[in-house]
Amino acid sequence: MGDVLQAHDLPATIATEESLEELLSRPPVWLSGLLAQVPGDIMVLGVGGKVGPTLARMAKRAAPGKRIIGVARFSEKGLRERLESWGIETISCDLLDREALNALPDTANIIYMAGKKFGTDVDPSFSWAMNTHVPAMVAERFHAARIVAFSTLCVYPFAPIGGGGWSEDVQPGATGDYATSCTGRERMFSYFSRRHNTPGRLIRLNYAIDMRYGVLHDIARWVLDGTPIPIGTAYASVIWQGDSNAQILGALAHVTTPTTPLNVGGPEHMSVRLAAEEFGRIFGKKPVYEGEETATGWYNTTLAAQRLYGYPTVSLARMIDWVADWMQRDMPSHHKPTHYEERNGQF
């Protein structure tokens, strides 16, 4: 495997988790040049989630001369050691602890990934604390930095699929505590960006694909198990997690003052039925559906990101083939459904 991600150099199969994480963290050819335009080091707040480790590793591979600092509580055994083996400095910190947050080193560039989604309906107060209170503290503490902050497509109101999805100009119209608290996160970063002239971007992320979780993983599992596939949400925007990692890191070179949103996801909306039928063909199983396809959903357009970065390197067909192969070999899963099909905002 090469040092950069190129479409002509992609493997036919991903043999192991180690190979998967190497591929997810392999930067595209354009990322090093973009990060070279960004002065200073990079600190990733909330590095301990599903996406954080490969994003931090990609940052180090694309900008080996920069300090890459990963901050988390590090509850997952072995994660801290794995990050450090990749050249990433680590700091254990509970971001809800204001003193611990203030003790973090001043860093020129912040990637903010912390947040709470699943379980919001059980304890909405904690989700609000993580998704709105912590961003306010971070935005104030690092007001002199560039801040690229994770958000979600769920801040949008439902859109008609016939229109191709909402652009970044559409104002949030969130449904449920999770999405509403994420709108609060955006508002906090926007407020402090305006107050302190902090440059930034708000990444309204669609569904990133890893072999161990994601929309394609969910659909493939339903097909394999013969579980009825909820078809009400008829389309989804999916993107290889390595491609989304690169676009998010690249946003450090495309910050605005005040901060503004940027949709990151697949270039087109994938038909859930199409993906299910393709998995059914590969597995030799006929998909089972429940419900009826609706004309609306959480759909947005990624034209602005395409103008910055071009098309993602990994195609939908390649992702489907990789996921099918991974699951046919009974490889590891995070056992964390995306709930992309959820339509009432309860996570």
C-alpha positions in Angstrom: 0.0 0.0 0.0 1.2 3.5 -0.8 1.6 6.5 1.5 -1.3 8.4 -0.1 -4.9 7.4 -1.0 -5.4 7.0 -4.7 -8.3 5.3 -6.5 -6.1 3.2 -8.7 -4.2 1.8 -5.7 -7.2 0.5 -3.6 -7.2 -3.1 -2.5 -9.8 -5.6 -3.6 -10.3 -6.7 0.0 -9.4 -5.3 3.4 -7.8 -8.2 5.2 -7.6 -7.1 8.9 -8.5 -4.4 11.3 -5.0 -3.2 11.2 -5.2 -2.9 7.4 -8.5 -1.1 7.7 -7.2 1.5 10.1 -4.1 2.1 7.9 -6.4 2.6 4.9 -8.8 4.9 6.8 -5.9 7.1 7.9 -4.1 7.2 4.5 -4.2 10.8 3.3 -5.3 11.8 -0.2 -2.6 13.4 -2.4 -3.9 16.9 -1.9 -4.1 17.0 1.9 -0.4 17.5 2.7 -0.4 20.6 0.5 -3.4 22.1 2.3 -2.1 21.5 5.8 1.2 23.0 4.8 -0.8 26.3 4.3 -2.0 26.1 7.9 0.5 27.3 10.5 0.8 25.7 13.8 0.0 22.3 15.4 -3.3 20.5 15.6 -5.2 19.3 18.7 -8.1 16.9 18.4 -10.6 17.2 21.2 -12.7 14.0 21.6 -10.2 11.8 19.8 -11.5 8.6 21.5 -14.6 8.0 19.4 -15.0 5.8 16.3 -13.6 8.4 13.9 -11.0 10.3 16.0 -8.1 7.8 16.0 -7.9 7.5 12.2 -8.4 11.3 11.7 -5.6 12.0 14.1 -3.3 9.4 12.5 -4.1 10.9 9.0 -3.2 14.4 10.3 0.2 13.1 11.5 0.8 11.2 8.2 -0.1 14.3 6.1 1.7 16.8 8.3 4.6 14.9 10.0 6.3 18.1 11.1 3.3 19.2 13.2 2.5 18.2 16.7 -0.8 16.3 16.7 -2.3 16.1 20.1 -5.2 13.8 20.9 -7.4 14.7 23.9 -10.0 12.3 25.4 -10.9 10.5 28.6 -9.4 7.3 27.1 -11.8 4.8 28.5 -11.0 2.3 25.7 -8.2 0.0 26.7 -5.1 0.4 24.6 -6.3 3.4 22.6 -3.8 5.8 24.1 -0.9 3.5 23.5 -2.0 3.0 19.9 -2.2 6.7 19.2 1.2 7.3 20.7 2.7 4.5 18.5 1.5 6.6 15.6 3.4 9.7 16.8 0.3 11.4 18.3 0.7 13.0 21.7 -2.1 12.3 24.1 -3.7 14.1 27.1 -6.3 12.6 29.3 -9.0 15.3 30.0 -12.7 15.4 30.9 -13.9 18.4 28.8 -16.7 19.0 31.3 -14.0 19.9 33.8 -13.3 23.6 33.3 -10.0 23.5 35.1 -8.8 20.5 33.1 -9.9 22.2 29.9 -8.1 25.5 30.8 -4.9 23.5 31.5 -4.8 22.1 27.9 -1.9 23.7 25.9 -2.6 26.6 23.6 -2.8 25.2 20.1 -3.2 27.0 16.8 -5.7 24.5 15.3 -8.5 22.7 17.0 -10.6 19.8 15.6 -13.6 19.5 17.9 -15.2 16.0 17.8 -16.7 15.6 21.3 -20.4 15.0 21.7 -23.2 12.7 22.7 -25.8 11.1 20.4 -27.0 7.7 21.4 -28.8 7.6 24.7 -30.0 11.1 24.4 -33.6 10.1 25.0 -32.5 8.4 28.3 -30.6 11.4 29.7 -31.1 14.5 27.5 -29.4 16.7 30.1 -26.0 15.0 29.6 -26.4 15.3 25.8 -27.1 19.0 26.2 -24.1 19.4 28.4 -21.8 17.7 26.0 -23.3 19.2 22.8 -23.9 22.8 23.9 -22.2 23.6 27.2 -18.8 22.0 26.4 -18.6 23.7 23.0 -19.2 27.1 24.6 -16.3 26.5 27.0 -14.1 25.2 24.2 -14.9 28.1 21.9 -14.1 30.6 24.7 -10.9 28.8 25.8 -9.5 28.5 22.3 -10.9 31.7 20.8 -7.4 32.5 19.4 -7.3 29.2 17.4 -8.8 28.0 14.2 -11.7 25.7 15.2 -13.2 23.1 12.9 -16.1 21.5 14.8 -18.1 18.4 14.0 -21.9 18.9 13.6 -24.5 16.7 11.9 -26.9 16.7 9.0 -29.6 16.2 11.6 -29.7 20.0 12.3 -31.5 20.4 9.0 -35.3 20.0 8.7 -36.4 17.2 6.5 -35.8 17.9 2.8 -37.6 16.5 -0.3 -35.2 14.1 -2.0 -36.4 15.3 -5.4 -34.6 18.6 -4.7 -31.2 17.0 -4.0 -31.0 18.1 -0.4 -30.4 21.3 1.5 -27.4 23.6 1.0 -25.5 25.2 3.8 -27.7 28.3 3.4 -30.7 26.6 4.8 -31.2 27.4 8.5 -31.4 24.6 11.1 -34.8 23.1 11.8 -33.9 20.4 14.2 -36.2 17.5 15.5 -35.6 16.0 18.9 -33.2 16.6 21.7 -30.1 15.3 19.9 -30.4 17.5 16.8 -31.6 20.5 18.8 -28.6 20.3 21.2 -26.3 20.0 18.1 -27.9 23.2 16.8 -27.0 24.7 20.2 -23.4 23.5 19.6 -23.3 25.3 16.3 -24.8 28.5 17.9 -22.2 28.5 20.6 -19.3 28.2 18.2 -20.9 30.9 16.0 -21.4 33.2 18.9 -17.8 33.1 20.2 -16.5 33.2 16.6 -18.3 36.5 16.1 -17.3 37.8 19.5 -13.6 37.0 19.2 -13.2 36.8 15.3 -12.3 33.1 15.6 -12.0 31.5 12.2 -13.7 28.2 11.8 -16.0 25.8 10.0 -19.0 23.7 11.2 -18.9 20.3 9.6 -22.4 19.0 9.0 -21.4 15.4 8.5 -23.4 12.8 6.7 -22.8 9.1 7.1 -19.1 8.0 7.2 -18.4 4.4 6.2 -16.1 2.0 8.1 -16.2 -1.8 7.7 -17.2 -2.1 11.4 -20.2 0.3 11.4 -22.1 2.7 9.2 -25.2 2.7 7.0 -23.9 0.1 4.6 -22.9 -2.1 7.5 -26.5 -1.8 8.9 -28.1 -2.7 5.6 -25.8 -5.6 5.0 -26.5 -7.0 8.4 -30.2 -6.8 7.9 -29.9 -8.6 4.6 -27.6 -11.3 6.0 -29.9 -11.9 9.0 -33.2 -11.7 7.0 -34.3 -8.8 9.1 -36.9 -6.5 7.5 -35.2 -3.3 6.3 -37.1 -0.1 7.3 -37.5 1.7 4.0 -39.2 4.9 5.1 -35.8 6.7 4.9 -35.3 5.8 1.3 -31.9 7.4 0.6 -28.7 8.2 2.5 -25.5 10.1 1.7 -22.5 7.9 2.5 -18.8 8.6 2.3 -15.7 6.6 3.0 -14.5 7.6 6.5 -11.0 8.2 5.1 -12.4 10.7 2.6 -14.4 12.5 5.3 -11.4 12.6 7.6 -9.4 14.3 4.8 -12.1 16.9 4.1 -12.5 17.7 7.7 -8.8 18.2 8.2 -8.6 20.1 5.0 -11.2 22.5 6.3 -8.5 24.1 8.5 -7.3 25.7 5.3 -10.8 26.8 4.4 -11.9 28.5 7.6 -14.1 31.6 7.6 -14.6 34.4 10.0 -17.2 34.2 11.4 -17.4 30.4 11.2 -19.8 28.9 8.6 -21.2 25.4 7.9 -19.9 22.9 5.4 -21.7 19.7 4.4 -19.5 16.7 4.1 -20.8 13.5 2.7 -21.2 11.5 -0.5 -21.6 13.3 -3.8 -25.0 11.7 -4.5 -27.7 10.2 -2.4 -27.6 6.4 -2.3 -30.9 4.4 -2.7 -31.3 2.2 0.4 -33.1 -0.3 -1.8 -30.3 -0.3 -4.4 -27.7 -1.1 -1.7 -29.9 -3.8 -0.2 -30.5 -5.5 -3.5 -26.8 -5.4 -4.3 -25.9 -7.0 -0.9 -28.7 -9.6 -1.6 -27.1 -10.4 -4.9 -23.7 -10.9 -3.3 -25.0 -12.9 -0.3 -27.5 -14.9 -2.3 -30.3 -13.6 -0.2 -33.5 -11.7 -1.0 -33.9 -8.6 1.1 -37.0 -8.1 3.1 -38.5 -4.6 3.5 -41.0 -3.0 5.8 -42.8 0.3 5.6 -43.1 2.6 2.6 -40.5 4.9 1.0 -41.2 8.5 1.8 -40.3 11.6 -0.2 -38.4 13.4 2.5 -35.5 12.9 4.9 -32.3 14.3 6.3 -30.8 15.1 2.9 -28.3 17.8 2.1 -26.0 18.6 -0.9 -22.2 18.5 -0.8 -21.6 20.6 -3.8 -19.6 23.2 -1.7 -17.2 20.5 -0.5 -16.9 19.1 -4.0 -15.7 22.5 -5.2 -13.1 22.5 -2.5 -11.9 18.9 -2.7 -13.3 17.2 -5.9 -15.0 13.8 -5.7 -14.2 11.4 -2.9 -11.5 8.8 -3.7 -13.5 5.7 -2.8 -16.7 5.0 -4.8 -20.0 3.6 -3.5 -19.5 0.4 -5.5 -16.1 -0.1 -3.8 -17.6 0.5 -0.4 -20.4 -2.0 -1.0 -17.9 -4.6 -2.1 -15.6 -4.0 0.9 -18.5 -4.2 3.4 -19.9 -7.4 1.8 -16.5 -9.1 1.9 -15.9 -8.0 5.5 -19.2 -9.3 6.7 -19.0 -12.6 4.8 -15.7 -13.3 6.6 -17.5 -12.5 9.9 -15.0 -9.8 10.8 -15.3 -7.5 13.8 -18.1 -5.0 14.3 -18.6 -2.1 16.6 -22.2 -3.3 17.2 -23.3 0.4 17.0 -26.2 0.9 14.6 -26.3 4.3 13.0 -30.1 4.6 13.3 -30.0 6.5 9.9 -33.6 5.3 9.5 -34.8 7.1 12.6 -37.3 9.8 11.6 -38.5 11.3 14.9 -35.2 12.4 16.3 -35.0 10.0 19.2 -31.5 8.5 19.6 
